[in-house]
Amino acid sequence: MSVIQQPYPLEEKETVLSRLNALKQHFEHKHLQELFQQDPQRFQHFSVNLEPVTFDFSKHRIDQDVLQALVQLAQVQDLKQWIKRLFSQEQVNYTEQRAAMHWALRLPEQNEQHPELAAEVHTQLQRMFTLVEKIHAGQYRGATGEVIQDVVNIGVGGSDLGPLMVSQALSDFKQPTQRPLNVHFVSTMDGSQLSDLLHKLRPETTLFIISSKSFGTIDTLSNAQTVRLWLEKTLGQDLRTIQHHFIGVSTKPEKMTAWGIAPENQFLLWDWVGGRYSLWSCIGLPIALTIGVQGFQHFLAGAHAVDEHFQTAPFEQNIPVLMGLLGVWNNNFLDIQTHAVLPYDGRLKYFASYLQQLEMESNGKSIQRNSEKVEWDTCPIIWGEVGPNAQHAFYQLLHQGTQSVSSDFIAPVQRYNANQFTYADNADALIEQHHLALSNCLAQSRLLAFGNQALDASELADLPTYKQYAGNQPSSTILMQELNPYSLGMLIAMYEHKVFVQSVLWNINPFDQWGVEKGKEIANQLLPVLNGEQADVSALDASTQGLIAILMGKQRG
């Protein structure tokens, strides 16, 4: 069982914490403007380049003393050994007796360190690639012999957020197909997405992917059953209908078979892959359908490059380690309880939602590995929006509100060029628009950091207080040369490993999610009441009884 063993004397950890608390008192009221004045080379000292990504953390309220102390904290928490444990087959997810080997999903096919694991993973990936190429070539047919033209991914949580986010983000890299191919996503259990979608589709040319690690998630199976009835209404209750129009992705082949999915249309997961870490597997089938086999391979390669960096780079130059350390400094020492994710690229519109699950489901924990209550606050609230839209929504709070917020600004250096045939006629205008977005990205992080000092001197004269800015809001800036499969793979893996770093510092398990499971169980207990199959609600609280009475159309007593 992977319960933490303290490798350093307790006194050494207390010494590091004492040092960090002393630095906290010094930096609580230290302004970023002063830090930049003290060190004109601050950007060079507090940024890391990992081609094609640059990570700038110079706008955080730290200096070399703070950074050194944070690295020492990682050392006394034995982060180096924990990284080795993660990249082994040890059961680091000790509450579920499982390893956490999402990194294995992006191993190169010929991997000397884990040859059997790589072979197992690539067997499933190759099966998925074969299906993708068949669909792209117009060779996959429905029950009536017509070519598939629409694919609907049915999933929830990690089986939806990751594939949806990446497919949207890489929309510029959509692969040409023999016939136009559209990929759709359905997740909500209330049927609203299906209601909007099904009347636009033809059963004869629609393929459905049921993505569920357990193949027991009621949200997903409810949607799957609805589309099954929709198909059978037109195509008949023939076994071929299910076999030609459904793909399954799960750890449970026996459940997929019982549901009617043909073995050749079943793609397997492993228990050592958490749902929110699974987009690198066959859960990523919608991604591969969007960007093609080679694009998906580049996506995996980008993530693997970060895996190698995370294992080998010294902590002071290790991007995921730095991201984790900065988050702990802001959250636990500077008392910044929320973190905004602000991409300046419309293609990343689902990135903040994806990170909400990745970070808050992973590290939203209050019990340590030793079963005791945590000593520190753990995961901050993660939120965000595409930056240009957010500027007209909640940036007022960031700049002049009473809340302290840390932020991540994310942007590609290049976007449009004349070689992109879609934009050839108006490439120059679109490039100017991209420069507009970049200028706003830099301006907003500058104003958040420096406040009034970012204004022209002429503006400061007689400036009323309601037009003034305190600044001193910390932020990181992540620049990619281009948003493409490789760089996006890198970006996602950076955040995955950031989550793990923070879990080690907080001494929690980031790979279980018991808080998610219990609500589902209680819902299953209430469902028979709403379905009229159970009348006794006396064991329930008064609020729930009153709400059920309204839902059942009864008068409250």
C-alpha positions as CSV (number, residue, x, y, z in Angstrom):
1,M,0.0,0.0,0.0
2,S,1.4,3.3,-1.1
3,V,1.1,5.2,2.2
4,I,3.8,7.9,2.4
5,Q,6.9,7.0,4.3
6,Q,8.7,10.1,5.5
7,P,12.3,9.8,4.2
8,Y,13.6,12.9,5.9
9,P,13.6,13.7,9.7
10,L,10.4,15.5,10.8
11,E,12.6,18.3,12.1
12,E,13.9,18.9,8.6
13,K,10.4,19.3,7.2
14,E,9.5,21.6,10.1
15,T,12.6,23.7,9.3
16,V,11.5,24.0,5.6
17,L,7.9,25.0,6.7
18,S,9.3,27.5,9.2
19,R,11.4,29.0,6.4
20,L,8.4,29.2,4.0
21,N,6.2,30.8,6.7
22,A,8.9,33.4,7.3
23,L,9.0,34.1,3.6
24,K,5.2,34.2,3.5
25,Q,5.3,37.1,6.0
26,H,7.8,38.9,3.9
27,F,5.9,38.3,0.6
28,E,2.3,38.8,1.8
29,H,2.7,42.5,1.1
30,K,5.6,42.4,-1.4
31,H,4.5,43.8,-4.8
32,L,5.4,42.3,-8.1
33,Q,6.5,45.8,-9.4
34,E,9.2,45.8,-6.7
35,L,10.4,42.3,-7.6
36,F,10.8,43.3,-11.3
37,Q,12.6,46.5,-10.3
38,Q,15.0,44.5,-8.2
39,D,15.8,42.0,-11.0
40,P,15.8,43.3,-14.6
41,Q,16.6,39.7,-15.8
42,R,13.6,38.3,-14.0
43,F,12.1,36.7,-17.1
44,Q,15.3,34.8,-17.9
45,H,15.6,33.7,-14.2
46,F,11.9,32.6,-13.9
47,S,11.0,30.9,-17.2
48,V,11.6,27.5,-18.8
49,N,11.6,26.6,-22.4
50,L,10.7,23.0,-23.5
51,E,10.3,23.2,-27.2
52,P,7.8,24.2,-28.5
53,V,6.4,25.4,-25.2
54,T,7.6,28.3,-23.0
55,F,6.5,28.5,-19.3
56,D,6.9,32.0,-17.8
57,F,6.4,32.2,-14.1
58,S,8.1,35.5,-13.5
59,K,4.8,37.2,-12.6
60,H,4.5,35.1,-9.4
61,R,5.3,36.6,-6.0
62,I,8.5,34.6,-5.5
63,D,12.3,35.1,-5.6
64,Q,15.1,32.6,-5.6
65,D,14.8,32.1,-1.8
66,V,11.1,31.2,-2.2
67,L,11.8,28.9,-5.1
68,Q,14.7,27.2,-3.2
69,A,12.5,26.7,-0.2
70,L,9.6,25.2,-2.3
71,V,12.1,22.8,-3.9
72,Q,13.2,21.8,-0.5
73,L,9.6,21.1,0.5
74,A,9.3,18.8,-2.5
75,Q,12.5,17.1,-1.4
76,V,11.4,16.5,2.2
77,Q,8.1,15.2,0.8
78,D,10.1,12.7,-1.3
79,L,8.7,13.9,-4.6
80,K,11.6,12.3,-6.6
81,Q,10.7,8.9,-5.2
82,W,7.0,9.4,-5.7
83,I,7.7,10.3,-9.4
84,K,9.5,7.0,-9.7
85,R,6.6,5.2,-8.1
86,L,4.1,6.8,-10.5
87,F,6.2,5.6,-13.5
88,S,6.3,2.0,-12.2
89,Q,3.5,-0.5,-11.9
90,E,3.1,0.1,-8.1
91,Q,-0.4,0.6,-6.7
92,V,-0.1,4.3,-6.0
93,N,-3.9,4.5,-6.0
94,Y,-4.0,2.6,-2.8
95,T,-7.7,3.0,-1.9
96,E,-8.7,1.1,-5.0
97,Q,-5.6,-1.2,-5.1
98,R,-4.6,0.0,-8.5
99,A,-1.6,1.5,-10.3
100,A,-2.1,4.9,-12.1
101,M,-0.4,4.3,-15.4
102,H,-1.9,6.8,-17.8
103,W,1.7,7.5,-18.8
104,A,1.8,4.0,-20.3
105,L,-0.8,5.0,-22.9
106,R,1.7,7.2,-24.6
107,L,4.7,4.9,-24.5
108,P,6.4,4.5,-27.9
109,E,5.6,1.1,-29.5
110,Q,9.2,-0.1,-29.1
111,N,9.9,0.8,-25.5
112,E,12.8,-1.0,-23.8
113,Q,11.8,-0.2,-20.3
114,H,8.2,-1.5,-20.5
115,P,8.1,-3.7,-23.6
116,E,5.1,-5.9,-22.6
117,L,3.1,-2.9,-21.4
118,A,3.8,-1.0,-24.6
119,A,2.8,-4.0,-26.7
120,E,-0.5,-4.3,-24.8
121,V,-1.3,-0.7,-25.2
122,H,-0.4,-0.5,-28.9
123,T,-2.5,-3.6,-29.7
124,Q,-5.6,-1.7,-28.7
125,L,-4.4,1.5,-30.4
126,Q,-3.7,-0.3,-33.6
127,R,-7.2,-1.8,-33.6
128,M,-8.6,1.7,-33.1
129,F,-6.4,3.1,-35.9
130,T,-7.6,0.4,-38.3
131,L,-11.2,1.4,-37.5
132,V,-10.5,5.1,-38.0
133,E,-8.9,4.5,-41.4
134,K,-11.8,2.3,-42.4
135,I,-14.3,5.0,-41.4
136,H,-12.3,7.8,-43.1
137,A,-12.1,5.7,-46.3
138,G,-15.9,5.3,-46.4
139,Q,-15.6,1.6,-46.0
140,Y,-17.5,1.3,-42.7
141,R,-21.1,0.7,-43.4
142,G,-24.3,0.7,-41.4
143,A,-26.9,-2.1,-41.3
144,T,-28.4,-1.0,-44.6
145,G,-25.0,-0.7,-46.4
146,E,-24.8,3.1,-46.3
147,V,-21.6,4.8,-45.4
148,I,-21.3,6.2,-41.9
149,Q,-21.3,10.0,-41.9
150,D,-22.0,10.9,-38.3
151,V,-20.4,9.6,-35.2
152,V,-21.8,10.3,-31.7
153,N,-19.7,9.8,-28.6
154,I,-21.8,8.9,-25.6
155,G,-20.0,9.3,-22.3
156,V,-19.7,11.5,-19.2
157,G,-16.9,12.9,-17.2
158,G,-13.5,11.7,-18.4
159,S,-15.2,9.8,-21.3
160,D,-16.6,13.1,-22.6
161,L,-14.7,16.2,-21.4
162,G,-11.3,15.1,-22.7
163,P,-12.3,13.9,-26.1
164,L,-14.7,16.9,-26.5
165,M,-12.0,19.4,-25.4
166,V,-9.2,18.0,-27.7
167,S,-11.5,17.5,-30.7
168,Q,-12.5,21.1,-30.5
169,A,-9.0,22.4,-29.8
170,L,-7.6,20.6,-32.8
171,S,-10.4,21.4,-35.2
172,D,-7.9,23.1,-37.6
173,F,-6.3,19.6,-38.1
174,K,-9.4,17.8,-39.1
175,Q,-8.5,15.1,-41.6
176,P,-10.2,14.9,-45.0
177,T,-12.4,11.9,-45.4
178,Q,-14.0,10.0,-48.4
179,R,-17.4,11.4,-47.3
180,P,-18.0,14.3,-44.9
181,L,-17.7,13.0,-41.3
182,N,-19.2,14.8,-38.3
183,V,-18.4,13.9,-34.7
184,H,-20.9,14.8,-32.0
185,F,-20.8,14.5,-28.2
186,V,-23.6,13.5,-25.8
187,S,-23.2,13.5,-22.0
188,T,-26.2,14.9,-20.1
189,M,-28.5,12.4,-18.5
190,D,-31.6,14.5,-19.0
191,G,-31.7,13.7,-22.7
192,S,-31.6,17.4,-23.8
193,Q,-28.5,16.9,-26.0
194,L,-30.0,13.8,-27.7
195,S,-33.3,15.6,-28.2
196,D,-31.5,18.4,-30.1
197,L,-29.3,16.0,-32.0
198,L,-31.3,12.9,-33.1
199,H,-33.7,14.8,-35.4
200,K,-30.8,16.1,-37.4
201,L,-29.3,12.6,-38.0
202,R,-30.2,9.6,-40.1
203,P,-30.1,6.2,-38.4
204,E,-28.7,4.5,-41.5
205,T,-25.6,6.7,-41.5
206,T,-24.9,7.2,-37.7
207,L,-22.5,5.3,-35.6
208,F,-22.5,5.6,-31.8
209,I,-19.6,5.1,-29.4
210,I,-20.5,4.0,-25.9
211,S,-17.6,5.1,-23.7
212,S,-17.8,3.9,-20.1
213,K,-14.9,2.4,-18.1
214,S,-17.3,0.3,-16.0
215,F,-20.0,0.0,-18.6
216,G,-22.4,0.7,-15.8
217,T,-22.6,4.5,-15.6
218,I,-26.3,5.2,-15.6
219,D,-26.0,8.5,-17.4
220,T,-24.2,6.9,-20.4
221,L,-26.3,3.7,-20.5
222,S,-29.6,5.7,-20.4
223,N,-28.5,7.7,-23.4
224,A,-27.3,4.6,-25.1
225,Q,-30.7,2.9,-24.6
226,T,-32.5,5.9,-26.0
227,V,-30.5,5.9,-29.2
228,R,-30.8,2.1,-29.4
229,L,-34.6,2.5,-29.5
230,W,-34.2,5.3,-32.0
231,L,-32.2,3.1,-34.3
232,E,-34.5,0.1,-33.9
233,K,-37.6,2.1,-34.7
234,T,-36.2,2.7,-38.2
235,L,-33.8,-0.2,-38.8
236,G,-35.7,-2.9,-36.9
237,Q,-34.8,-5.0,-33.9
238,D,-32.2,-6.9,-35.7
239,L,-28.9,-7.9,-34.1
240,R,-27.1,-6.3,-37.1
241,T,-28.5,-2.9,-36.0
242,I,-26.5,-3.1,-32.8
243,Q,-23.5,-4.7,-34.4
244,H,-23.2,-2.2,-37.2
245,H,-24.1,1.0,-35.3
246,F,-22.4,0.7,-31.9
247,I,-18.7,0.8,-30.7
248,G,-17.9,0.1,-27.1
249,V,-14.9,1.3,-25.0
250,S,-14.7,-0.2,-21.6
251,T,-12.8,-2.4,-19.1
252,K,-15.8,-4.8,-19.2
253,P,-16.0,-6.9,-22.4
254,E,-18.6,-9.2,-20.9
255,K,-20.9,-6.3,-20.3
256,M,-20.4,-4.9,-23.8
257,T,-21.2,-8.3,-25.2
258,A,-24.3,-8.7,-23.1
259,W,-25.5,-5.3,-24.4
260,G,-25.1,-6.6,-27.9
261,I,-21.9,-4.9,-29.1
262,A,-19.9,-7.2,-31.5
263,P,-16.5,-8.3,-30.2
264,E,-14.7,-6.7,-33.2
265,N,-16.3,-3.3,-32.1
266,Q,-15.1,-3.6,-28.5
267,F,-12.0,-1.6,-27.4
268,L,-10.5,-2.3,-24.0
269,L,-9.3,-0.1,-21.2
270,W,-7.5,-1.1,-18.1
271,D,-8.3,-0.6,-14.4
272,W,-5.0,1.4,-14.0
273,V,-6.4,4.2,-16.2
274,G,-8.6,6.7,-14.4
275,G,-11.4,8.2,-16.4
276,R,-10.0,11.7,-16.3
277,Y,-6.7,10.4,-17.5
278,S,-8.1,8.2,-20.3
279,L,-8.2,10.4,-23.4
280,W,-4.9,8.9,-24.5
281,S,-6.5,5.5,-24.8
282,C,-9.3,4.3,-27.1
283,I,-11.5,6.7,-25.2
284,G,-9.8,9.1,-27.6
285,L,-11.5,7.5,-30.6
286,P,-13.4,10.7,-31.4
287,I,-10.1,12.6,-31.3
288,A,-8.5,10.1,-33.7
289,L,-11.6,10.4,-36.0
290,T,-11.1,14.1,-36.0
291,I,-7.3,14.5,-36.5
292,G,-6.5,11.1,-38.0
293,V,-4.0,8.4,-37.0
294,Q,-0.9,10.4,-37.6
295,G,-2.3,13.4,-35.7
296,F,-3.2,11.1,-32.7
297,Q,0.3,9.6,-32.7
298,H,1.8,13.2,-32.6
299,F,-0.6,13.9,-29.7
300,L,0.7,10.9,-27.8
301,A,4.3,11.9,-28.6
302,G,3.9,15.4,-27.1
303,A,2.6,13.9,-23.9
304,H,5.4,11.4,-23.8
305,A,8.0,14.2,-24.2
306,V,6.6,15.8,-21.0
307,D,6.6,12.4,-19.2
308,E,10.4,12.2,-20.0
309,H,10.9,15.9,-18.9
310,F,9.0,15.3,-15.7
311,Q,11.2,12.3,-14.8
312,T,14.5,13.8,-15.6
313,A,14.6,17.6,-15.4
314,P,15.9,19.1,-12.1
315,F,13.0,20.5,-10.0
316,E,14.1,24.1,-10.6
317,Q,13.7,23.6,-14.4
318,N,10.9,21.0,-14.3
319,I,7.7,22.6,-15.7
320,P,5.1,20.3,-14.0
321,V,7.0,20.5,-10.7
322,L,7.2,24.3,-10.9
323,M,3.4,24.5,-11.7
324,G,2.7,22.4,-8.6
325,L,5.0,24.3,-6.3
326,L,3.7,27.7,-7.4
327,G,0.1,26.5,-6.8
328,V,1.0,25.4,-3.3
329,W,2.8,28.7,-2.6
330,N,-0.2,30.7,-3.8
331,N,-2.8,28.5,-2.1
332,N,-1.2,27.6,1.2
333,F,1.1,30.5,1.9
334,L,-0.4,33.5,0.1
335,D,-4.0,32.4,0.8
336,I,-5.2,32.5,-2.9
337,Q,-8.1,30.1,-3.0
338,T,-9.1,30.3,-6.7
339,H,-7.2,29.7,-9.9
340,A,-8.4,31.0,-13.3
341,V,-7.5,29.3,-16.6
342,L,-7.5,31.9,-19.4
343,P,-6.7,30.6,-23.0
344,Y,-6.4,33.3,-25.6
345,D,-7.5,30.9,-28.4
346,G,-11.1,30.1,-29.1
347,R,-10.3,26.5,-29.9
348,L,-9.5,26.0,-26.2
349,K,-13.0,26.9,-25.1
350,Y,-13.4,23.6,-23.2
351,F,-10.0,23.6,-21.6
352,A,-11.0,25.2,-18.3
353,S,-13.9,22.7,-18.0
354,Y,-11.5,19.8,-18.7
355,L,-9.1,21.1,-16.0
356,Q,-11.9,21.5,-13.5
357,Q,-12.4,17.7,-13.5
358,L,-8.7,16.9,-13.8
359,E,-7.7,19.1,-10.8
360,M,-10.7,19.2,-8.5
361,E,-11.7,15.5,-8.9
362,S,-8.1,14.5,-8.3
363,N,-7.1,16.8,-5.5
364,G,-10.4,17.9,-3.9
365,K,-9.6,15.7,-0.9
366,S,-9.4,16.3,2.9
367,I,-7.9,13.0,4.1
368,Q,-4.2,12.2,3.9
369,R,-2.7,8.9,2.9
370,N,-2.3,8.1,6.6
371,S,-6.1,8.5,7.1
372,E,-5.7,11.7,9.0
373,K,-7.2,15.1,8.1
374,V,-5.1,17.2,5.9
375,E,-2.9,19.9,7.5
376,W,-3.3,22.4,4.6
377,D,-6.0,23.5,2.2
378,T,-5.9,21.3,-0.9
379,C,-7.1,22.0,-4.4
380,P,-8.2,25.6,-5.1
381,I,-11.4,26.3,-7.1
382,I,-10.5,26.0,-10.8
383,W,-12.5,28.1,-13.2
384,G,-12.0,30.0,-16.4
385,E,-13.1,31.0,-19.9
386,V,-11.6,31.9,-23.2
387,G,-9.7,35.1,-22.4
388,P,-11.3,37.5,-24.9
389,N,-14.7,36.5,-23.7
390,A,-13.7,36.6,-20.1
391,Q,-12.4,40.1,-20.4
392,H,-16.1,41.2,-20.9
393,A,-17.3,39.0,-18.1
394,F,-15.3,38.5,-14.9
395,Y,-12.1,40.4,-15.4
396,Q,-13.7,43.2,-13.5
397,L,-13.4,41.0,-10.4
398,L,-9.8,40.1,-11.2
399,H,-8.7,43.7,-11.6
400,Q,-10.7,45.5,-9.0
401,G,-12.5,43.0,-6.8
402,T,-11.7,41.9,-3.3
403,Q,-10.7,38.3,-4.2
404,S,-7.1,37.2,-4.7
405,V,-6.9,35.0,-7.8
406,S,-4.0,33.3,-9.6
407,S,-4.2,32.7,-13.3
408,D,-2.8,30.8,-16.2
409,F,-2.7,32.6,-19.5
410,I,-2.3,30.3,-22.5
411,A,-1.7,31.3,-26.1
412,P,-0.2,30.0,-29.4
413,V,2.6,32.2,-30.9
414,Q,1.4,31.5,-34.5
415,R,-2.2,30.9,-35.7
416,Y,-3.1,31.7,-39.2
417,N,-0.8,31.7,-42.3
418,A,-1.3,32.0,-46.0
419,N,-0.6,28.3,-46.6
420,Q,-3.8,27.3,-44.8
421,F,-6.0,27.1,-47.9
422,T,-9.1,27.7,-45.9
423,Y,-7.9,31.2,-44.9
424,A,-5.7,32.1,-47.9
425,D,-8.0,34.9,-49.1
426,N,-8.1,36.7,-45.8
427,A,-5.0,35.4,-44.0
428,D,-3.6,38.9,-43.3
429,A,-6.8,40.0,-41.6
430,L,-6.9,36.9,-39.5
431,I,-3.3,37.2,-38.5
432,E,-4.0,40.7,-37.4
433,Q,-6.9,39.4,-35.3
434,H,-4.6,36.9,-33.7
435,H,-2.1,39.7,-32.9
436,L,-5.1,41.5,-31.3
437,A,-5.7,38.5,-29.1
438,L,-2.0,38.2,-28.1
439,S,-1.8,41.8,-27.3
440,N,-4.8,41.5,-25.0
441,C,-3.3,38.4,-23.4
442,L,0.0,40.2,-22.6
443,A,-1.8,43.4,-21.5
444,Q,-4.1,41.6,-19.1
445,S,-1.4,39.7,-17.3
446,R,0.6,42.9,-17.2
447,L,-2.2,44.9,-15.6
448,L,-3.0,42.1,-13.2
449,A,0.6,42.0,-12.1
450,F,1.6,45.7,-11.9
451,G,-1.7,47.5,-11.5
452,N,-1.4,51.3,-11.7
453,Q,2.3,50.9,-12.7
454,A,1.2,49.4,-16.0
455,L,-0.6,52.7,-16.9
456,D,1.0,55.6,-18.7
457,A,2.3,58.2,-16.3
458,S,0.0,60.7,-17.9
459,E,-3.0,58.6,-16.9
460,L,-2.1,58.5,-13.2
461,A,-2.4,62.3,-12.6
462,D,-5.7,62.9,-10.7
463,L,-6.9,59.4,-11.4
464,P,-10.0,58.7,-9.3
465,T,-9.8,55.7,-6.9
466,Y,-12.5,53.8,-8.8
467,K,-10.3,53.9,-11.9
468,Q,-7.2,52.6,-10.1
469,Y,-5.7,49.1,-10.0
470,A,-3.9,47.5,-7.2
471,G,-2.3,44.7,-9.3
472,N,-0.2,42.1,-7.5
473,Q,-2.3,39.2,-8.9
474,P,0.1,36.4,-9.8
475,S,0.0,34.6,-13.1
476,S,1.8,32.1,-15.3
477,T,2.0,32.5,-19.1
478,I,2.3,29.4,-21.3
479,L,3.1,30.0,-25.0
480,M,3.1,27.4,-27.6
481,Q,4.7,28.0,-31.0
482,E,1.5,26.6,-32.5
483,L,-1.6,24.8,-31.1
484,N,-1.2,21.4,-32.8
485,P,-1.5,17.8,-31.7
486,Y,2.0,17.6,-30.3
487,S,1.9,20.8,-28.3
488,L,-1.6,20.1,-27.0
489,G,-0.4,16.7,-25.8
490,M,2.4,18.4,-24.0
491,L,0.1,21.0,-22.4
492,I,-2.3,18.4,-21.0
493,A,0.5,16.2,-19.7
494,M,2.0,19.2,-17.9
495,Y,-1.3,19.7,-16.0
496,E,-1.7,16.0,-15.3
497,H,1.8,15.9,-13.6
498,K,1.1,19.3,-11.8
499,V,-1.8,17.5,-10.2
500,F,0.4,14.7,-9.1
501,V,3.1,17.0,-7.7
502,Q,0.5,18.8,-5.5
503,S,-1.0,15.5,-4.3
504,V,2.5,14.5,-3.0
505,L,3.0,17.8,-1.2
506,W,-0.5,17.6,0.3
507,N,0.0,13.8,1.0
508,I,-3.3,12.8,-0.6
509,N,-4.4,10.2,-3.2
510,P,-5.2,12.0,-6.5
511,F,-6.5,8.9,-8.3
512,D,-9.7,8.0,-6.5
513,Q,-13.0,9.9,-6.4
514,W,-15.1,8.5,-3.6
515,G,-16.9,11.9,-3.3
516,V,-18.3,11.3,-6.8
517,E,-19.6,7.8,-6.1
518,K,-21.8,8.3,-3.1
519,G,-24.1,10.9,-4.7
520,K,-24.8,8.4,-7.5
521,E,-25.7,5.7,-5.0
522,I,-28.2,8.0,-3.2
523,A,-29.7,9.0,-6.6
524,N,-30.3,5.3,-7.3
525,Q,-32.2,5.1,-4.0
526,L,-34.4,8.0,-4.9
527,L,-35.2,6.9,-8.4
528,P,-37.7,4.3,-7.4
529,V,-39.7,6.9,-5.5
530,L,-39.9,9.3,-8.5
531,N,-40.8,6.3,-10.8
532,G,-43.7,5.5,-8.5
533,E,-42.3,2.1,-7.5
534,Q,-41.8,3.1,-3.8
535,A,-44.0,5.3,-1.7
536,D,-42.4,5.4,1.7
537,V,-40.2,8.5,2.1
538,S,-40.4,8.8,5.9
539,A,-36.7,8.1,6.2
540,L,-35.8,11.2,4.2
541,D,-35.3,14.7,5.5
542,A,-38.1,17.2,5.3
543,S,-36.6,19.2,2.5
544,T,-36.2,16.2,0.2
545,Q,-39.7,15.0,1.1
546,G,-41.2,18.4,0.2
547,L,-39.3,18.6,-3.1
548,I,-40.4,15.0,-4.0
549,A,-44.0,15.9,-3.3
550,I,-43.7,18.8,-5.8
551,L,-42.0,16.6,-8.3
552,M,-44.7,13.9,-7.9
553,G,-47.4,16.6,-8.3
554,K,-48.7,16.2,-4.8
555,Q,-49.8,19.0,-2.4
556,R,-47.6,19.7,0.5
557,G,-49.2,19.1,3.9
